[in-house]
Amino acid sequence: MMKLISPLRKDIKYVSTLWHASKTMPGVRFAIKRVSLHQRIELNHRVRELALKNEFLRTGDTEDRLQAALSDLLVTKLYLEWGLASVDGLLIDGETPSTAVLIDRGPESLAAEIAGAIQTESTLTDEERKNS
């Protein structure tokens, strides 16, 4: 009689956030959301609207360029609101910052760093584009 040996099943563990150590504020780390297909579509749609408006405004007069700068800040805010999960190692006015507190009263350099990490995570690499 032959015994069948089935391999042990190992589940793949997927974590929906990625932690990053801050480069602008040593000792601070932040978690950003990993992007699903649906989330990538939603975020890219929202960012695209602001980016297209930005392209047009950058070529205009001073008022248009100021509006473009405002649009850049709104894109940063959008990335933070959409993708920031948590901040660790930072207190703002004595409290662990929520996304809203970071945007409202936090260091702009950290906000920009986090938004950049979210943008990088939400953008397909060339290799990922080839495989899709």
N, C-alpha and C positions, 0 to 999 in steps of 0.2 A: 504494500500500500504506500502510495506517495503522499507526502504531506506538502500542502501548499503553504508557502510562507509569504505572507503579504507584507510589503514594506510598511513600516510605521508611517502613518500620515502626519505630516508636519504642516501646520497652518502657517501661512505667511502673515507676518504681523506688519500692519501698515499704520503708521502714525500720521495723523492729519495736520501736524504742525512741525515746523523745523526751527530749532533754536540757533541763534547766531550770537556770538560775542561782539559787542560794540567796538568799533575801531576808534570812534570819536570820543567815547566815554568809557575808559577802562573800568572793569568791574560790573558794568551793566550788560545784561543780555536780553534778547527779545525773541519772542516766538512769532513766526508768521505762518499763515495758513498755507498748506500745500494745495495746489490747484487741481480741481477736477475739470473734466471737459466742460460741464455746464458752467462752472464758475469762470473758466477762461473765456467762454463766449460772452457771458454777462459783463465781465470786467472790460474786455476788449471793446465791446460795444459802447460802454460808457466813456472809456478813455478816448476812443476814436472821435466821438462827437466834440470833445474839448480840443483834441489835437488838430482836427481839421480847421476849427475856428482859429486856433493859434497860428497855424501856417499862414493864413490869410492876414491876420493882424500884424505879424512880424514885418511885413513888407510896407506897412502903412506909415502914417505920421506918428508924432510923439504920443498922442492920445491912444492910438491903436497899439503902439508898442507897450504902453503901460497896461492896456487891457490884456495883451499877450502875457505879460509878466504875471498879472492876476490869474490868468488861466493856468499858467504853470503851477502856481500855488494851489489852485483848486484841484489840479491833477494829483499833486502831492497829498492833499487832504483826502481825496478819493481813494488813493492807494492805502493810506493809513486806515481809513474807516472800513475799507473792504477787507484788508488782509492782516492787520495786526491782531494777534491773539493775546499777547501778554508781554509785560515788561518786568524784569527782575533786577534788583540791585539799585533801584532808583526811587527816591522819594521826592515828590513835588509838593511843597508846602506841607510836609509831614505825612503825606499819603502815597500809597502805591498808585501810580497813575493808570487810569483807564485810558482808552484811546482818546476820548473827548478831552480829558485833562491834559494829556500829552499835546494835543493839538492846541488847546487853549492857553496853557501856561508852561509847557515844557520847552526844553532847549531845541531850537530850530535845527541845529546841526544833527542831533539825534533823529529828529523827525525825518529829515532828508535822507539820512542813512537807512532808516527802516523802510521808507518809501522806495528807495533804490533796490533794496533786497527783495521787496515784494514785486517790483517791476521785473527784476531778473527772474524770480521764481515763476511769474505768470507768463513769461515769454518763451516760446518754443525755441530750442537751439536748432542749428542747421541740421544736426544729426536727427533730432526728434522730428523735424519737418520731413526729412527724407523717409523716415520710417512710418509716417502717418499716411 
